């Protein structure tokens, strides 16, 4: 027996007095149905639940009537929740909220699935949602903002821009980072550019096209309203950054230049050589520094958030650890903003800075914030390959290089073998013996297909033996054609008739150097090969995480007063992020979204007064953190923290990496559980709590990774489809393309912590597409 609430079973009809009547049906094993009526007055002052009881003539009448009674209880609870928020409960929303709890089998585990989450996306036309929402939300007056404190965790592009803007508005901001300076946030490492729909190239770009490309690139697993808002404010970001003095590249006429990134057919990426993240962060940092000088931001460098403190269910502060002294500190606030980035370092080897971690996001998850789509991780196709077990991180080569570089491997296995052995140079392989496999398989987009597709294609070639380094895990990224093309153009401009090959190469190298010089220099320093003369060797590596803390349209988590922005949340990229969109999202959230939406929440806090830190909630949280640190210090085990981090990374890469399958994922869950158990028994953390202790700091971070790792694998196991960066080997076409399951998995997986990752409860946010046709991605 089950409750079916599909669209075809529901008909709405006007009832006298402006009511709606919604008939729902309870279906039984014998296929007979009991009709249940729910009527709603448009004013939402009165809901009425009516049902027709099953008579004793039905042998199963008691069970059926119990089901009807249970449904009535559910409806009454939903009504109560909506009354408390003053939000209109429409029949459509009631249908969504009434999804029945069910249990999904997961090997020997059971996952409890609860009702669908409400994203709180505004009603109305997609193009008007954000403007209408901004015009209708509550505001906080300047005099009241002076009495409101906001904590921001993280000072990358999202955190720095949010801190600067909130302080500029008049709020009192406390900003925290674990680095020596906000300038050392990992956003500084972003290379290639930032997207914006300005159509400076006149090539057909628009807000809608950026919106569409982002939804399609994410394989139709992102929220329409959020993505359109992102595209809508993208142009403002460029204007803001130019006003700050960010030195974007310009063309010969002095106008801002653009280049293309993967998954698009236009040029919309603004850039500053290969240092775009650095320049954008310096712009945000300068705005932040201005507010620090004014006393509106208090900066806490070398501080790490250890816990969020909730009072009466609301976020009211944090417990932070001073990484220099080891002292635990209490900080109160009316709202907490998490801008701590992603969790790519769960794989140990990634393009992320070594210090990047998930701890701030994981701490709020354990206090009630849902964690969404943890298995959606991006493997970047152009990174310097792994060279040995001694490595602690990998180096990104910007996607912008795919504008002018062509990716290939030898056509013949015999040639690939000789290259691997160092007996054949790639420059000696003739054109007809080269396989430009992306251009062959995806002629429309060629080398600029989205990252997930390019990465899997590289893996497929290498798995079949065509890799081009000693390990067999590398492909070529070749610039010789671009150098020749640019050289010939430059020669014509200079009026050089019949230039020699030497002159062509020299002129072409100058052009490439202007575009990518710092990237080529970095590559040569690491690999000791000149990429102007010999093709680069590249291979996919973990880079970005599309999953993160679940947030609604206002960027608020399921903890009232706790917000998550930038890569820390899940909201904009679905199952795969397009290149150059991370910087766009971070600055959109920080400059142009959060400053509006947080005010709507804080408008109810203007009479709260200062948040004191001497309450039992702060005391209990600090005590729990101290006990956790003491357990780690007093453990006296036999293995270092890095020992466990590396082991976790190998499990994640081998069994939850570019491709996954049921067998590997089940093994990964068991192995991570055992590794976590061994960590808490045998990890050895030297030093003391009350002092500078990097070993202890990393131990707390790896402890969180060991919990997230299991949830990651669990999420990947439950999502029995292939979409974007989540590729299940069981769900692919004969050609190796992903097979999505829109009927069963067109939703956001939002996990609720229940004391242990194995007991996590799955909540679903159903994804609705009203302005875009959902179809199979094609870049051919």
SVG drawing of the C-alpha trace seen along z (x, -y; Angstrom):
<svg xmlns="http://www.w3.org/2000/svg" viewBox="-19 -55 84 64">
<polyline fill="none" stroke="black" stroke-width="0.4" points="0.0,0.0 1.4,-3.4 0.4,-7.0 0.8,-8.2 0.8,-11.9 1.8,-12.1 0.6,-15.0 -1.8,-12.8 -3.7,-11.8 -4.3,-15.4 -6.8,-17.8 -7.5,-21.2 -10.9,-22.9 -12.2,-26.2 -14.6,-25.8 -17.0,-28.5 -15.5,-31.3 -12.1,-31.1 -11.1,-27.7 -9.1,-25.0 -10.0,-21.3 -7.1,-18.8 -8.1,-15.1 -5.3,-12.7 -5.5,-9.0 -4.3,-6.3 -3.6,-3.2 -3.8,0.3 -2.4,3.7 -5.7,4.5 -5.4,1.3 -8.6,-0.1 -8.2,-3.7 -9.5,-5.9 -10.0,-9.5 -8.7,-12.2 -9.8,-15.8 -7.7,-18.8 -9.3,-22.2 -7.4,-25.5 -8.7,-29.0 -6.7,-31.5 -6.3,-33.7 -4.7,-30.8 -6.6,-31.6 -8.2,-28.2 -7.3,-24.7 -9.8,-21.9 -9.0,-18.2 -11.8,-15.8 -11.6,-12.1 -13.9,-9.3 -13.4,-6.5 -13.1,-3.0 -16.0,-0.9 -15.9,2.4 -16.9,4.1 -13.3,3.8 -11.3,6.6 -8.3,4.2 -10.3,1.2 -8.3,0.6 -5.0,0.4 -6.4,-1.9 -8.0,-4.3 -4.8,-4.4 -3.0,-5.5 -5.6,-8.2 -5.2,-9.4 -1.4,-9.5 -1.9,-11.6 -4.0,-14.0 -1.3,-14.4 1.3,-15.1 -0.9,-17.7 -1.6,-19.4 2.1,-19.5 2.9,-21.1 0.2,-23.7 1.6,-24.6 5.1,-25.0 3.9,-27.2 1.8,-29.3 5.0,-30.0 6.7,-31.4 3.8,-33.4 4.4,-31.7 1.6,-30.8 0.9,-27.0 -0.3,-26.3 -1.7,-22.9 1.4,-22.3 3.6,-22.9 1.4,-20.6 1.8,-17.9 5.6,-18.3 5.7,-18.4 3.7,-15.2 6.2,-12.9 6.1,-9.8 9.0,-8.7 10.5,-5.6 13.5,-3.4 16.0,-2.8 18.1,0.2 21.9,-0.4 23.5,3.0 23.1,3.9 22.3,0.3 19.0,-1.6 18.6,-5.2 15.7,-7.0 14.2,-9.4 12.2,-12.3 10.0,-14.9 11.2,-17.2 13.0,-20.4 11.6,-23.8 14.2,-26.0 12.0,-29.1 12.6,-30.2 10.3,-33.2 7.2,-32.8 6.8,-34.6 8.8,-34.8 12.3,-33.5 13.8,-36.8 11.9,-38.8 12.4,-36.6 15.5,-38.2 14.4,-41.8 11.0,-41.1 12.5,-39.3 14.9,-42.2 12.1,-44.6 9.9,-42.7 12.3,-41.4 12.6,-43.1 15.3,-45.6 17.4,-46.8 17.8,-50.5 21.4,-52.0 20.9,-52.8 20.0,-49.2 22.8,-47.7 25.3,-49.3 24.0,-47.0 24.2,-43.8 27.2,-41.5 28.0,-39.0 30.7,-36.4 32.3,-35.4 34.4,-32.2 36.9,-32.4 38.4,-35.2 38.6,-34.0 36.7,-35.7 33.3,-34.9 34.3,-35.7 36.3,-38.8 33.7,-40.3 30.9,-39.5 32.9,-40.9 33.7,-44.1 30.1,-44.6 28.4,-43.8 30.7,-46.2 30.2,-48.9 26.4,-48.5 27.1,-49.2 27.1,-45.8 29.8,-44.9 31.8,-42.0 34.2,-39.5 36.2,-37.8 38.2,-34.6 40.8,-32.8 43.4,-30.1 46.1,-31.6 48.6,-34.3 46.6,-36.8 43.3,-37.0 45.4,-37.3 46.6,-33.7 43.1,-32.3 43.1,-29.6 41.1,-31.9 44.5,-33.4 45.4,-30.3 42.6,-30.6 44.2,-31.1 42.1,-31.3 39.3,-33.8 35.8,-34.8 32.6,-34.5 30.2,-37.3 27.4,-37.8 28.4,-41.1 28.6,-40.1 31.6,-42.4 32.6,-40.2 29.2,-40.5 29.1,-36.7 25.5,-36.1 26.1,-35.9 23.4,-36.9 22.2,-36.4 20.0,-33.6 22.8,-31.9 25.0,-32.0 22.2,-30.6 21.5,-27.8 25.2,-26.9 25.5,-26.6 22.4,-24.4 23.4,-22.2 27.0,-22.1 25.8,-20.9 23.9,-18.1 20.5,-19.5 21.1,-19.0 21.1,-22.6 18.3,-25.0 17.0,-27.2 16.3,-30.3 19.7,-30.4 21.5,-29.9 19.6,-32.6 20.3,-35.0 24.0,-34.2 24.0,-35.0 22.0,-38.1 24.4,-39.7 27.6,-38.5 27.9,-41.7 27.8,-43.7 30.8,-41.8 33.0,-42.9 32.0,-46.5 32.7,-46.3 36.1,-44.7 37.1,-47.2 36.2,-50.0 38.5,-48.5 41.4,-48.5 41.5,-44.8 43.9,-44.8 41.8,-42.7 43.4,-42.0 42.4,-44.4 42.5,-44.3 44.4,-46.6 41.7,-49.3 41.8,-49.3 38.5,-47.4 38.2,-44.4 39.3,-41.2 37.6,-37.8 38.5,-34.2 36.5,-31.0 36.3,-28.2 34.9,-24.7 31.2,-23.9 30.4,-27.1 30.4,-28.5 31.0,-32.1 33.9,-34.2 32.7,-35.5 35.7,-34.9 37.4,-38.0 41.0,-37.3 44.3,-38.8 46.9,-36.6 46.9,-33.4 46.6,-35.3 42.9,-36.2 42.1,-34.8 45.1,-36.7 44.0,-40.0 40.3,-39.6 41.3,-38.7 43.5,-41.7 40.5,-43.8 38.2,-42.3 41.0,-42.4 41.5,-46.2 37.8,-46.7 38.0,-44.6 41.1,-46.5 39.3,-49.8 36.6,-48.5 39.3,-47.1 40.8,-50.5 37.3,-52.0 36.9,-49.5 33.9,-47.9 35.7,-44.6 37.7,-42.9 40.1,-40.5 41.1,-37.2 44.0,-35.7 45.4,-32.3 42.1,-31.4 40.1,-28.2 36.4,-27.7 35.9,-24.6 32.1,-24.7 29.0,-26.7 26.9,-27.7 23.1,-27.5 20.8,-29.2 17.1,-28.5 17.8,-26.8 19.5,-29.8 23.2,-30.3 24.5,-32.7 28.3,-32.4 31.3,-30.1 34.1,-28.5 37.4,-29.4 40.9,-28.2 43.8,-30.6 46.3,-28.6 49.3,-30.6 48.5,-30.2 46.1,-27.2 43.6,-29.0 39.8,-28.4 37.8,-31.6 34.1,-32.3 32.6,-34.7 29.0,-35.8 27.0,-37.1 23.5,-37.5 24.4,-35.5 27.2,-33.2 28.4,-33.1 30.4,-30.0 32.7,-30.9 35.4,-28.3 35.6,-26.7 35.3,-23.2 36.5,-19.7 38.7,-18.5 41.5,-17.7 39.5,-14.7 41.4,-13.0 44.8,-14.1 46.3,-14.9 44.4,-17.7 45.0,-21.2 43.8,-22.7 46.2,-24.3 47.3,-21.9 45.5,-23.8 42.1,-23.8 39.6,-21.8 35.9,-21.0 35.9,-21.5 33.8,-24.7 31.1,-23.2 31.3,-19.9 30.9,-21.4 27.7,-23.1 26.5,-19.9 26.9,-18.1 24.8,-20.8 21.9,-20.6 22.9,-22.0 22.1,-19.6 25.0,-18.6 24.1,-18.4 25.4,-16.2 28.7,-15.3 29.6,-13.0 29.5,-15.8 33.3,-16.4 35.1,-18.0 38.2,-16.3 40.0,-19.0 41.4,-17.6 44.6,-19.8 46.9,-19.3 50.5,-18.3 50.5,-14.5 51.5,-12.8 55.2,-12.1 55.6,-10.1 54.3,-9.2 56.3,-12.0 53.9,-14.6 51.6,-16.5 49.6,-18.4 49.1,-18.7 49.4,-21.8 46.7,-23.1 47.3,-24.2 44.5,-26.6 41.6,-25.5 42.3,-28.6 45.2,-26.7 42.6,-24.6 41.8,-27.7 45.1,-27.4 46.4,-24.0 45.3,-20.8 45.0,-17.6 46.3,-14.4 47.9,-11.0 49.7,-8.7 47.3,-6.8 49.6,-3.7 50.1,-1.8 53.7,-1.1 54.4,-4.8 52.8,-5.4 55.0,-2.6 58.2,-4.3 57.1,-7.7 56.6,-6.1 60.1,-4.6 61.6,-7.9 62.7,-6.5 60.5,-8.7 59.9,-12.5 56.3,-13.8 57.7,-16.3 58.9,-13.4 55.4,-11.9 53.8,-13.1 50.4,-14.6 48.7,-11.6 49.9,-9.5 48.3,-11.7 44.9,-11.2 43.2,-14.5 40.6,-12.5 38.4,-15.4 38.2,-16.9 37.4,-13.5 34.7,-12.7 33.2,-16.1 33.6,-18.1 31.3,-21.0 33.2,-21.9 36.5,-20.1 39.1,-20.7 36.6,-23.0 34.2,-20.3 33.2,-20.5 35.7,-19.3 34.0,-16.1 33.9,-15.0 37.5,-15.9 38.7,-14.2 36.9,-10.9 38.1,-11.0 41.8,-11.3 41.3,-8.5 39.8,-6.3 42.8,-6.8 45.3,-6.2 43.4,-3.1 43.8,-1.6 47.5,-2.2 47.9,-5.4 49.3,-7.4 52.5,-9.4 54.6,-9.4 56.4,-6.8 53.2,-6.0 51.0,-5.9 48.8,-8.5 49.3,-11.6 48.2,-13.1 49.8,-15.9 48.6,-19.5 50.3,-20.9 50.7,-24.6 52.7,-24.3 49.7,-24.9 48.7,-28.1 52.3,-29.4 52.5,-29.0 49.0,-30.5 49.8,-33.5 53.3,-33.9 51.9,-34.1 49.3,-36.7 51.9,-38.7 54.2,-38.6 51.5,-39.9 50.8,-42.8 54.5,-43.6 54.6,-43.5 57.1,-40.7 56.8,-38.9 57.7,-35.2 58.9,-34.9 61.1,-31.9 59.9,-29.2 62.2,-30.6 60.6,-34.1 57.1,-32.6 57.9,-30.6 59.5,-33.6 56.6,-35.9 54.1,-33.2 55.8,-32.5 55.6,-36.2 51.8,-36.1 51.4,-33.0 53.7,-34.4 51.5,-37.5 48.5,-35.3 49.9,-32.4 53.4,-33.4 53.2,-32.8 51.6,-29.4 54.3,-28.3 57.0,-29.5 55.4,-27.6 55.2,-24.4 58.8,-24.6 60.0,-25.1 58.1,-22.0 58.7,-19.7 62.0,-21.1 60.7,-21.0 60.1,-24.0 56.3,-23.9 57.0,-26.3 59.1,-23.6 57.7,-20.3 54.0,-19.6 52.9,-19.8 52.0,-16.5 48.7,-16.8 46.3,-14.5 43.1,-15.0 43.2,-15.8 40.7,-16.7 40.0,-20.4 36.6,-21.6 33.5,-20.4 30.0,-21.1 28.5,-19.6 28.5,-21.4 26.2,-22.8 22.5,-22.9 21.2,-26.5 17.9,-27.9 17.4,-30.8 18.5,-33.2 21.7,-31.3 20.6,-30.2 21.3,-26.7 18.8,-24.6 20.2,-26.3 18.4,-29.7 20.9,-32.5 23.7,-30.3 24.5,-31.1 26.9,-29.4 28.4,-31.1 30.8,-30.4 32.2,-26.9 31.1,-26.0 27.5,-25.7 26.1,-23.5 23.7,-25.9 24.8,-26.9 26.7,-24.3 24.8,-21.0 26.8,-17.9 29.6,-19.8 30.9,-23.4 31.9,-25.2 35.4,-26.7 35.7,-30.3 32.4,-30.1 33.8,-29.5 35.1,-33.1 31.8,-34.3 29.8,-32.5 32.0,-33.5 31.8,-37.2 28.1,-37.1 27.3,-35.6 29.5,-38.0 28.9,-41.3 25.4,-41.0 23.3,-38.3 24.1,-37.8 24.1,-41.5 20.4,-41.6 19.2,-38.2 20.9,-38.3 19.1,-41.6 15.7,-39.9 16.7,-37.4 18.3,-40.0 15.3,-42.4 13.8,-40.2 16.9,-40.6 17.0,-44.4 15.8,-44.2 17.8,-41.1 20.8,-43.1 24.4,-41.8 24.9,-38.1 26.5,-37.2 29.0,-34.3 28.6,-33.3 25.6,-31.1 25.4,-27.4 25.3,-26.8 28.8,-28.4 30.1,-26.7 28.9,-23.2 30.3,-23.7 33.7,-24.8 33.8,-21.9 33.0,-19.4 35.8,-20.9 38.3,-20.7 37.5,-17.1 37.9,-16.3 41.3,-17.9 42.4,-16.2 41.4,-12.8 43.6,-13.4 46.6,-14.7 46.4,-11.9 45.9,-9.1 49.7,-8.3 49.2,-6.1 51.7,-4.9 50.8,-6.6 51.0,-10.2 48.0,-12.2 49.4,-12.3 49.4,-8.5 45.6,-8.4 45.1,-11.3 47.1,-9.5 45.2,-6.3 41.9,-8.0 43.0,-9.8 43.9,-6.5 40.5,-5.0 38.7,-8.0 40.7,-8.3 40.6,-4.6 37.0,-3.9 35.2,-7.3 37.2,-9.1 36.6,-9.7 34.4,-6.6 32.5,-4.7 30.7,-1.4 28.6,0.4 31.2,2.9 33.9,0.2 31.6,-2.2 30.5,0.5 34.1,1.4 35.0,-2.2 32.4,-2.7 33.7,0.3 37.3,-0.7 36.7,-4.3 34.8,-3.1 37.7,-0.9 40.2,-3.6 38.3,-6.1 38.1,-3.6 41.9,-3.0 42.5,-6.7 40.9,-7.3 42.8,-4.4 46.2,-4.8 46.8,-8.4 49.8,-10.0 49.5,-13.8 52.6,-15.4 52.8,-18.6 50.2,-20.2 46.8,-21.9 47.8,-25.3 50.5,-26.1 51.1,-26.4 50.5,-22.9 50.0,-22.2 49.8,-18.4 46.7,-18.9 45.1,-21.4 45.5,-18.9 44.3,-16.0 40.9,-17.8 40.6,-18.4 41.4,-14.8 39.0,-13.6 36.3,-15.5 37.5,-14.2 37.1,-10.7 33.5,-11.3 32.7,-13.1 34.4,-10.4 31.8,-7.8 28.9,-10.2 30.5,-10.9 30.7,-7.3 27.2,-6.7 25.8,-9.5 27.5,-8.1 26.2,-4.6 22.6,-5.8 22.7,-7.9 22.3,-5.1 22.8,-7.2 25.6,-9.0 25.5,-12.8 28.2,-15.4 31.2,-14.6 29.4,-11.6 30.0,-8.7 28.7,-5.3 30.2,-2.6 26.9,-0.7 25.1,-3.6 26.8,-4.5 26.2,-4.1 28.2,-1.9 30.2,-5.0 31.0,-5.7 28.7,-8.6 26.7,-9.2 23.1,-7.8 21.1,-10.1 17.9,-9.0 15.7,-12.1 12.7,-10.1 14.2,-9.0 17.1,-11.3 16.2,-14.8 16.7,-16.1 19.3,-17.5 20.4,-14.9 20.5,-16.8 21.9,-14.7 21.0,-15.2 23.6,-14.2 22.3,-11.6 25.3,-10.9 27.2,-8.9 27.6,-9.0 26.1,-5.6 22.9,-6.8 22.5,-10.0 19.0,-10.8 18.4,-11.8 16.1,-14.7 15.3,-15.6 14.9,-18.9 13.0,-18.2 14.4,-20.2 11.8,-21.8 12.7,-23.1 10.1,-25.6 12.3,-27.6 14.7,-24.9 14.0,-21.7 15.7,-18.8 17.5,-16.6 20.6,-14.6 23.8,-16.7 25.5,-16.7 28.7,-18.5 29.1,-16.7"/>
</svg>
